[in-house]
């Protein structure tokens, strides 16, 4: 009997979603734990804001460089084994990184950590699309993205709160220990793959890796989806990198512990991701993507206000809009790719996603440092507009429901 995918009423579906939830925590908590303590890193290691932000960008750059190689490993060795090796290696490196005494050492360890972490975003949504029934794939993808928001939130809040009580090194290390526990839960929960056989593409005479990579790159729709990740993630990470510096200065002068609590805005993404996935299943992915970008842009404009309460409201909207757009675009990518190229298509999306994070997470710091917050926000709005224009040009006529 042909396997058609797990449905929400099955035990395997629940274990898969919960397992990927903990994989998201193990991955994104350690990926972004330094973001909450960038001002402390800057002060301790005597570097500027843009250089301190490289503690985040180095890891996302390593991740961007590794997602395509990890997709090859997953095709040959299996989805769950590839993710397991990556998470375990990243956890070891993540526990070592806070002991760095120089910025260069910290950045090298963070880059290596990012390379290892690339296994999860490269493979998770492919694994999900192969194991979940097609009708429920968009909603399941939204649930997975919600789990990644929890991971990003926990990493930032744990490191920030602990750093306020102790120092940034202890905060980042405790976040790494949390990731180790989450990795163990992922390994226990993730069901064996039934929708994919490792090495089958090679033994069955399927297309080689070159052909599987080139096929998505020849598709205007796939390129448009990669542009969503590149532009929107770049804007998102930049806002979270430099908002703390903005709010610690006049006219806000917020204390470090209160700035850390602003990362609770991530909960808006925890809500919006599954909601966007469900809405995309019923209304189509394209209108939900554009609507999410519009919400993101509205939030960015509110962050121009000189009142902390309005900035927080803007951050909530900005975060909800981003994760809604990401849930739609990341789930759409493997669903729209040829079956033999799904792993590579998803990896290319995440390559663009984390390349944008690395580039704009650093470059917009130069805008912030030289031109100030209004120009910084203006650049973010231009990036959102560019993403919407690309989507309107290439994705309007693309089939976007579950059928």
Residue pairs with C-beta under 8 A, 6 or more apart in sequence:
3 194
3 195
4 133
4 134
5 130
5 131
5 132
5 133
5 134
5 136
5 137
5 195
6 12
6 13
6 16
6 131
6 132
6 133
6 191
7 13
7 132
7 133
7 136
8 14
8 136
12 131
12 191
13 132
13 136
13 140
15 189
15 190
15 191
16 128
16 131
16 132
16 189
16 190
16 191
17 140
17 143
17 144
17 147
18 189
19 185
19 186
19 188
19 189
19 190
19 191
20 124
20 127
20 128
20 144
20 147
20 186
20 190
21 143
21 144
21 146
21 147
21 150
22 147
22 182
22 183
22 185
22 186
22 189
23 83
23 87
23 120
23 124
23 147
23 182
23 183
23 186
23 190
24 120
24 124
24 144
24 145
24 147
24 148
24 149
24 150
24 151
25 147
25 150
25 151
25 154
25 178
25 179
25 182
26 87
26 90
26 91
26 120
26 151
26 179
26 180
26 182
26 183
26 186
27 87
27 90
27 117
27 120
27 121
27 148
27 151
27 179
28 148
28 149
28 151
28 152
28 155
29 151
29 152
29 154
29 155
29 158
29 175
29 178
29 179
29 182
30 90
30 91
30 94
30 113
30 117
30 155
30 175
30 176
30 179
31 56
31 59
31 60
31 63
31 113
31 114
31 117
31 152
31 155
32 56
32 152
32 155
32 156
32 240
33 94
33 155
33 156
33 158
33 159
33 171
33 172
33 175
33 176
34 41
34 55
34 56
34 110
34 159
34 168
34 172
35 56
35 155
35 156
35 240
35 241
36 155
36 156
36 157
36 159
36 160
36 163
36 171
36 244
36 260
36 263
37 159
37 160
37 163
37 168
37 171
37 172
38 49
38 52
38 53
38 55
38 56
38 241
38 244
38 245
39 49
39 52
39 244
39 245
39 248
39 256
40 163
40 167
40 168
40 256
41 47
41 52
41 55
41 106
41 168
42 48
42 49
42 51
42 52
44 167
44 168
45 52
45 102
45 103
45 106
47 103
48 369
49 242
49 245
49 365
49 368
49 369
50 362
50 365
50 366
50 369
51 103
53 241
53 242
53 361
53 362
53 365
54 103
54 107
54 362
55 103
55 106
55 107
55 110
56 110
56 237
56 241
56 357
56 361
57 357
57 358
57 359
57 361
57 362
58 107
58 108
58 110
58 111
58 114
58 358
59 110
59 111
59 113
59 114
59 117
60 114
60 237
60 354
60 357
60 358
60 361
61 111
61 114
61 354
61 355
61 358
62 110
62 111
62 112
62 113
62 114
62 115
62 117
62 118
63 114
63 115
63 117
63 118
63 121
63 350
63 354
64 114
64 118
64 350
64 351
64 353
64 354
64 355
64 357
64 358
65 114
65 115
65 118
66 114
66 115
66 116
66 117
66 118
66 119
66 122
67 118
67 121
67 122
67 347
67 348
67 350
67 351
67 354
68 122
68 213
68 344
68 347
68 348
68 351
69 118
70 82
70 86
70 118
70 119
70 122
70 123
70 347
71 122
71 123
71 126
71 343
71 344
71 346
71 347
72 209
73 82
73 85
73 119
74 82
74 83
74 119
74 122
74 123
74 126
74 127
74 343
75 198
75 199
75 201
75 209
75 343
76 198
76 199
76 202
77 198
77 199
78 193
78 196
78 198
79 123
79 126
79 127
79 130
79 193
79 196
80 127
80 190
80 192
80 193
81 198
82 119
82 122
82 123
83 119
83 120
83 123
83 124
83 127
83 186
83 190
84 186
84 187
85 119
86 116
86 117
86 118
86 119
86 120
87 116
87 117
87 119
87 120
87 183
87 186
87 187
88 183
89 116
90 113
90 116
90 117
90 119
90 179
91 176
91 179
91 180
91 183
93 109
93 112
93 113
93 116
94 113
94 172
94 175
94 176
94 179
95 173
95 176
95 177
95 180
96 109
97 106
97 109
97 110
97 113
97 172
97 176
98 168
98 169
98 170
98 172
98 173
98 176
99 169
100 106
100 109
114 354
118 350
121 346
121 350
121 353
121 354
122 343
122 346
122 347
122 350
123 343
123 346
124 144
125 141
125 144
125 330
125 331
125 333
125 334
125 346
126 334
126 342
126 343
126 346
127 193
127 196
128 137
128 140
128 141
128 144
129 137
129 141
129 331
129 334
129 335
129 342
130 193
130 195
130 196
130 342
131 191
131 193
131 194
131 195
132 140
134 335
134 402
135 281
135 402
136 281
136 402
137 331
137 335
137 402
138 277
138 278
138 280
138 281
138 285
138 328
138 331
138 332
138 335
138 402
139 274
139 277
139 278
139 281
140 277
141 277
141 327
141 330
141 331
142 273
142 274
142 275
142 276
142 277
142 278
142 280
142 327
142 331
143 273
143 274
143 277
145 269
145 273
145 274
145 277
145 323
145 326
145 327
145 330
145 331
146 269
146 270
146 271
146 273
146 274
146 323
146 327
149 266
149 267
149 269
149 270
149 273
149 323
150 266
150 270
151 182
152 266
153 263
153 264
153 266
153 267
153 270
154 175
154 178
155 175
155 178
155 179
156 240
156 260
156 263
156 266
157 260
157 261
157 263
157 264
158 171
158 174
158 175
158 178
159 168
159 171
159 172
159 174
159 175
160 171
160 256
160 257
160 259
160 260
160 263
161 171
161 257
161 260
162 170
162 171
162 174
162 175
163 170
163 171
163 172
163 256
163 260
164 171
164 256
164 257
164 260
200 206
201 207
201 212
201 340
206 340
207 215
207 340
207 341
209 344
212 340
212 341
212 343
212 344
213 341
213 344
213 348
215 337
215 338
215 340
215 341
215 344
215 345
216 222
216 337
216 341
216 344
216 345
216 348
217 223
217 348
219 336
219 337
220 394
221 336
221 394
221 395
221 398
222 333
222 336
222 337
222 345
222 348
223 394
224 390
224 391
224 393
224 394
224 395
225 329
225 332
225 333
225 336
225 349
225 395
226 333
226 348
226 349
226 351
226 352
226 353
227 352
227 386
227 387
227 390
228 289
228 325
228 326
228 329
228 387
228 390
228 391
229 326
229 329
229 330
229 349
229 350
229 352
229 353
229 356
230 352
230 353
230 355
230 356
231 356
231 383
231 384
231 386
231 387
231 390
232 293
232 296
232 322
232 325
232 326
232 329
232 356
232 383
232 384
232 387
233 322
233 326
233 353
233 354
233 356
233 357
234 356
234 357
234 359
234 360
234 361
234 364
234 383
235 296
235 300
235 322
235 360
235 364
235 380
235 383
235 384
236 296
236 318
236 319
236 322
236 357
237 356
237 357
237 360
237 361
238 360
238 361
238 363
238 364
238 365
238 376
238 380
239 300
239 303
239 315
239 318
239 380
240 263
241 361
241 364
241 365
242 364
242 365
242 368
242 376
243 259
243 262
243 303
243 311
243 315
244 259
244 262
245 368
246 252
246 368
246 373
247 254
247 259
247 262
247 308
247 311
248 254
248 256
248 259
251 306
252 308
252 311
254 308
262 312
262 315
265 312
265 315
265 316
265 319
266 319
268 316
268 317
268 319
268 320
268 323
269 319
269 320
269 322
269 323
269 324
270 323
271 320
272 292
272 319
272 320
272 321
272 323
272 324
272 327
273 323
273 324
273 326
273 327
274 327
275 324
276 288
276 292
276 323
276 324
276 325
276 327
276 328
277 327
277 328
277 331
279 288
280 288
280 289
280 327
280 328
280 331
280 332
280 400
280 401
281 401
281 402
284 400
284 401
285 328
285 331
285 332
285 400
285 401
286 391
286 395
286 396
286 398
286 400
288 324
288 328
289 325
289 328
289 329
289 332
289 391
289 395
290 388
290 391
290 392
291 324
292 321
292 322
292 324
292 325
292 328
293 321
293 325
293 384
293 387
293 388
293 391
294 321
294 388
295 317
295 318
295 320
295 321
295 324
296 317
296 318
296 321
296 322
296 325
296 384
297 321
297 381
297 384
297 385
298 314
298 317
298 321
299 313
299 314
299 315
299 316
299 317
299 318
299 319
299 320
299 321
300 314
300 318
300 377
300 380
300 381
300 384
301 314
301 377
301 381
302 310
302 311
302 313
302 314
302 317
302 318
303 310
303 311
303 314
303 315
303 318
303 377
304 314
304 373
304 374
304 377
305 311
305 314
325 387
326 353
329 349
330 346
330 349
330 350
330 353
332 400
333 345
333 346
333 348
333 349
334 342
334 343
334 345
334 346
336 345
336 398
336 399
337 344
337 345
337 346
360 383
364 376
364 379
364 380
367 375
367 376
367 379
368 375
368 376
